[in-house]
Amino acid sequence: MGQISTSSAAAPTGGALAVHDAPSQQYLTFSLGGEMFAVGILNVKEIIEYGHLTEIPMMPTFIRGVINLRGSVVPVIDLSARFGGKSTEVSRRTCIVIVEVADDDTRHDIGIIVDAVSEVLDIPASEIEPPPSFGARIRADFIFGMGKIAGKFVIILNIGKVLSVDEIAMLTSTEGLSADSAAGTPLG
């Protein structure tokens, strides 16, 4: 039995070794809303099981809350909601991928909720196409490129844009203002 599983696990790596002319970069692939996405492995700090989140009132819907990660408060972003879709339905395979994002001289850890983590793949630069100018279900500036893997495309995210600390802070303050105005006039 062990031989069957070993040989089937080794089969997918054969194609990536044939390209010698372009440097490869490793990407963590994951599914979200039925599509395959990837982020550069150098941005990924760890992958954790979906656990208890502490919700924060008056935040945009894509900010699901915060988690305590070894004593640090880490915000958790629902990527599906960030892309303009509905909130992720939590299942047995739902994970939080902790990524590191640079903001000027500071580095921030941010968790992203994904449906399921797939695998780490080497994608040669020659197999990455520029992002499409139209037709994608997410903002074009969120896409670094389209990686070709076994005849299919994987959307490689520009994680710095998707998790832009400045943009999220701006959206958070806008959400807070709209919640204040929706609360009505103060009693007086």
URWOGI-V542487 format. One record per run of one state. SS is the DSSP state (2 for helix, 1 for strand, 0 for the rest). FROM is the first residue (numbers start at 1). LEN is the number of residues. If there is no record, write none. Layout:
SS,FROM,LEN
SS,FROM,LEN
This chain:
0,1,1
2,2,10
0,12,3
2,15,4
0,19,5
1,24,9
0,33,2
1,35,6
2,41,3
1,44,6
0,50,4
1,54,1
0,55,8
1,63,7
0,70,2
1,72,7
2,79,4
0,83,12
1,95,9
0,104,2
1,106,9
0,115,1
1,116,9
2,125,3
1,128,2
0,130,10
2,140,3
1,143,7
0,150,2
1,152,6
0,158,1
2,159,4
0,163,2
2,165,18
0,183,6
